[in-house]
Amino acid sequence: MLDLSTQIDASEWLKKGNILIHPNEGVWGIGCDALNKKSVSRIYQLKKRPLDKSFIILCNNINTLNKFLMPLSKEELNFIDEMDQEPVTFLYKYNPAYIPNHLKNKSGKLAIRVSTHYHINALLKTFNKPITSTSANISGKKISSNIDEIIKEFDFEDVAFYNKPLGHLNKPTPIIDLHTKEIIRP
């Protein structure tokens, strides 16, 4: 598997429509250009993931996704600000008129995380587009923290490894529905 050590190399890899094994705040992820339908489909195929299960969208700033989202209330913006010290994934209502069809789902919401991981944030700034992210495992199987196992599982020509350390969490980030404040995943 190709080993990429800079955000420039990782960004160029993603721009070609390829797939990237990458660190997150808590677990290893697998991701791609969120706006590239073919790449998103490839991740579903690699993970053997049911098509009705959507992915988290990573961005370095929520403003980069404003056109895809329904307007946020002042209360919602304040809630996001209160939570910005820790990595949290929020469910946002998306604007069906602007969201690409391959990102639409039955819930009408996108799972979005403004990454607090230094190297992922640097990659997102360089790439200048959102990326999808999901745990780097076959759907239904246990999430592995062993990068060698993950690389072996996803050793395909169109998959590379962004060789940076994991963040400080020892589990996936919490998911909170921004509108209901319901904790979906603690």
C-alpha positions in Angstrom: 0.0 0.0 0.0 1.2 3.5 -0.8 2.4 5.3 2.3 1.7 9.1 2.2 3.4 11.3 4.8 2.4 14.8 3.8 -1.0 16.5 3.4 0.0 17.6 0.0 0.6 14.0 -1.2 -2.7 12.9 0.5 -4.6 15.7 -1.1 -3.3 14.9 -4.5 -4.2 11.3 -4.0 -7.8 12.2 -3.1 -8.1 14.6 -6.0 -7.5 11.6 -8.3 -10.6 9.9 -6.9 -8.7 7.5 -4.7 -9.3 6.2 -1.2 -7.3 7.1 1.9 -6.8 5.2 5.2 -6.4 8.0 7.7 -6.1 8.8 11.4 -9.0 10.4 13.2 -9.4 11.7 16.8 -10.1 8.2 18.1 -10.0 5.4 15.4 -8.5 4.8 12.0 -10.8 5.9 9.2 -11.2 5.3 5.5 -12.3 8.2 3.4 -12.5 10.0 0.0 -13.6 13.1 -1.7 -17.2 13.4 -0.4 -18.3 15.1 -3.6 -17.0 12.3 -5.8 -19.8 9.8 -6.3 -17.6 7.1 -7.7 -15.2 7.3 -4.8 -18.0 7.2 -2.2 -19.4 4.1 -4.0 -15.9 2.5 -3.8 -15.8 2.9 0.0 -19.2 1.2 0.3 -17.8 -1.7 -1.9 -14.5 -1.9 0.1 -16.3 -2.0 3.5 -19.2 -4.2 2.3 -21.3 -1.5 3.8 -25.1 -1.4 3.3 -26.1 1.5 1.1 -28.6 2.8 3.6 -25.8 3.6 6.1 -24.3 7.0 5.4 -20.8 8.3 6.2 -19.5 11.1 8.4 -18.4 14.2 6.5 -15.1 15.8 7.7 -14.4 19.5 7.2 -12.1 22.0 8.7 -14.7 24.6 9.0 -18.5 24.3 9.0 -18.7 27.3 6.6 -17.3 25.1 3.9 -20.6 23.1 3.9 -23.0 26.0 4.4 -24.5 25.7 0.9 -25.4 22.0 1.6 -27.1 22.7 5.0 -30.3 24.2 6.1 -29.7 27.5 8.0 -28.7 27.1 11.6 -30.5 28.9 14.4 -28.6 31.1 16.9 -29.2 28.4 19.5 -27.7 25.7 17.3 -24.6 27.9 16.6 -24.2 28.5 20.3 -24.5 24.8 21.0 -21.8 24.0 18.4 -19.5 26.7 20.0 -20.0 25.2 23.4 -18.9 21.8 22.2 -15.9 22.9 20.1 -13.2 21.9 22.6 -13.8 18.2 22.1 -14.2 16.3 18.9 -18.0 15.8 18.3 -19.9 14.7 15.2 -23.2 16.5 14.7 -26.2 15.5 12.7 -27.3 18.5 10.6 -30.4 18.9 8.4 -29.2 19.2 4.8 -30.7 21.3 2.0 -32.1 18.7 -0.5 -31.8 21.2 -3.3 -28.0 21.5 -3.0 -26.8 18.2 -1.5 -25.4 15.8 -4.0 -27.7 12.8 -4.5 -25.1 10.3 -3.4 -25.0 11.9 0.1 -28.8 12.0 0.6 -30.4 9.6 3.0 -33.8 8.9 4.6 -33.1 11.0 7.7 -32.5 14.2 5.8 -29.4 14.8 7.9 -25.6 14.7 7.4 -23.2 13.6 10.1 -20.5 16.3 10.1 -17.4 16.7 12.2 -15.2 19.7 12.1 -12.0 17.8 12.7 -9.8 18.6 15.7 -7.1 16.2 14.5 -4.1 18.4 13.6 -3.0 16.3 10.5 -6.6 15.8 9.2 -7.3 19.5 9.6 -4.1 20.3 7.6 -5.2 17.8 4.9 -8.7 19.3 4.7 -7.3 22.8 4.3 -5.0 21.6 1.6 -7.7 19.5 -0.2 -10.2 22.4 0.2 -13.2 20.0 0.0 -15.0 17.8 2.5 -14.0 14.1 2.8 -16.1 11.2 3.9 -14.9 9.2 6.8 -16.0 6.0 8.4 -14.1 3.4 10.6 -11.5 1.5 8.6 -13.1 -2.0 9.0 -15.4 -4.3 7.1 -19.0 -3.4 8.1 -20.1 -5.5 11.0 -16.6 -6.5 12.1 -14.8 -5.2 15.2 -13.0 -1.8 14.8 -9.2 -2.5 14.9 -6.6 -0.2 16.4 -3.9 -2.2 14.6 -2.9 -0.2 11.5 -1.0 -3.2 10.1 -4.2 -5.3 10.1 -6.2 -2.4 8.5 -3.6 -1.9 5.8 -3.7 -5.7 5.0 -7.5 -5.7 4.9 -7.6 -2.7 2.5 -4.5 -3.4 0.4 -5.8 -2.3 -3.0 -4.3 -0.3 -5.8 -6.6 2.7 -5.2 -6.1 2.8 -1.4 -3.2 4.7 0.3 -2.3 5.2 3.9 -1.9 8.8 5.3 0.8 8.0 7.8 0.1 10.2 10.8 -0.7 9.3 14.4 -4.2 8.7 15.8 -5.7 11.4 18.1 -6.2 11.2 21.8 -9.6 9.4 22.0 -9.7 5.7 22.6 -13.1 5.3 20.8 -15.1 6.9 17.9 -16.3 10.4 18.5 -19.7 11.0 20.0 -22.6 11.8 17.6 -25.2 14.4 18.7 -28.3 15.4 16.7 -27.9 19.1 16.6 -31.6 19.8 16.4 -32.9 17.4 19.1 -29.7 17.4 21.2 -30.1 13.6 21.3 -26.9 11.7 21.9 -26.8 9.1 19.1 -23.4 7.6 20.0 -21.9 8.5 23.4 
